[in-house]
Amino acid sequence: MFSDLELITGLHDGNEIVFETVFKNYYERLCNYANTYINNMIEAEEMVQGTFLILWEKHEMIDIHTSLKSYLYRSVHNNCINHVKHLQVRRNHYDEYLHYADIEYEQVSNDLIGKELEQKINSVIESLPPQCKAVFKLSRLENLTYNEIAEKMGLSVKTIENHMIKALKTLRVELKEYLPLLIWLLWFKNVN
Amino acid sequence: MKLESTNEHIERLIVRYFSGEALPEEAIELEEWIDKSPANKKYFEDFRFVSNHTGPAKRYVSVDTSKAWENVSRQMKPLKKPDAEAVKVQFPVYRKRWFNIAASIVILIGLSVIFILNNPKNEKLLTSVALVSNDSIIHRELSPTIKISVNRKSNVAYLSDRAGKKNEIKITGEAFIEVNHSIDTMLLVRADETFIRDIGTSFNVKAYPENNIVEVFVENGKVAFYTKEHKGIIVNAGETGVYDKTSKIFNIVTYSDPNVIAYKTRNLVFRNSSLQEVVKILNDVYPDKVILDNQNLADYKISVTFNNEPLDSITEIIGETLGIQVRKDSTGFVLYDNE
């Protein structure tokens, strides 16, 4: 394995071997990270691939003072922010985005997990304290950022964050009986 | 429990992550925490599960890195175009050898562009060389133990650690590699989806992206020829290993074309070959062109051997042997008969 410094030098140089190594090391995680912003894995993949292509084309301008990992996450983060801004513009002009969100939600309902889990999730969400529930729905279903929710509800960002932690923790505890399925799947995947 | 002591901080990071709020450094911190133990991973995956089932399209979709790499590498523009001005050669002061090699190549190759970067500031230095050949054949000493000849329309990336122990070469197109055996030198060659691990030898790799096969001809010694999924074959001297990219099958062929590495050696062997065939091979090996004046000459047969002769001697010998004429004009050497 080559060190970070060696990899950075190789990237700067436009060495294809280094480029491939770095791509293969970080691609999946960067996609997962981008997906947390974009909520669409196909677009997340396109964006991460685009980030790498720019890195390749502008290799001589690469000037990395942090770790390589930080540099890559930072690049993807910046592209995500731009992408989300672009989506917001679209969302303001058309109602397309919400429509799209509806379709995706339906797909979730139709998948293997089944009606029982769906009902359980809905009842847990409904049982949350009113403010917590409202924050959670704005974040999860309307995909608003902490800032946007804070502005909309006249609360601090910190409060929004606390509500989100409470909601997700409650869901995790309440859905405990459904989680073993996941462990089983993970275990199975690792064995193969 | 350890999990609980870091609980609040980690929970905050996880929730930020799944809410699309995690800053790059937070995502990195979280991933490093996940990697620390299976229990951490499980904890994170629990939240992923909850997250995936409560929001729009947050479901986990697995990512196929190899497929993505195929897609990206297809779109990667070749870095150095021969006619581009981006010729950048930096000569490290402390390594005069590089200067000599680089300088002679710049003079010799003309159309090909070589890019070398050695940053003397870096402690852990690596040597990185990219060779891009369009219309010429590049001969190059990559390290004291590794020599390479890169055929036309091919490119090669080379990477080595400072000590020259770990070496990797990536070939797109065709190249001939000679390695002087040394216990200290490790060389791995990548060509398309295949790997070739050298065991002290000289061999030729042919892996043009448009061809469905990757070929490894071993001149001396032996190599291991394999892919990530397939442990592959050992190819011995005189043999050609062939990998079919569609069927993913390796084969060994003992027949080998005597002129397979002629682009490197300029040693040519023709046995009752048609003049058309001879001309085609000469045009592959030499930069100047040989042309048949008329198609009647194409079927003339010739048996002859050339050892690194200049093209004017070769055409002259062909002319004398077959009783035909040679003239040189702006297009190259023209073979013609008197009728």
Interface residues (C-beta under 8 A of the other chain):
Chain A: F2 S3 L5 E6 T9 G10 H12 D13 G14 N15 E16 I17 V18 F19 E20 F23 K24 Y27 E28 R29 C31 N32 Y33 N35 T36 Y37 I38 N39 N40 M41 E45 V48 Q49 F52 L53 W56 E57 H59 E60 K69 S70 Y73 R74 V76 H77 C80 V84 A101 E104 Y105 Q107 V108 D111 I113 L117 E118 I121 I125 F136 S139 R140 L141 N143 T145 Y146 E161 M164 I165 L168 K169 L171 R172 L175 Y178 L179 L182 I183 L186
Chain B: E11 R12 I14 V15 R16 Y17 F18 S19 G20 E21 A22 L23 P24 E25 A27 I28 E31 K42 E45 D46 F47 F49 V50 S51 N52 H53 T54 G55 P56 A57 K58 R59 V61 V63 T65 A68 W69 N71 V72 S73 Q75 M76 K77 L79 K88 F115 L117 N119 N122 E123 K124 L125 L126 S128 A130 A157 Y158 L159 D161 K166 E168 I169 K170 R190
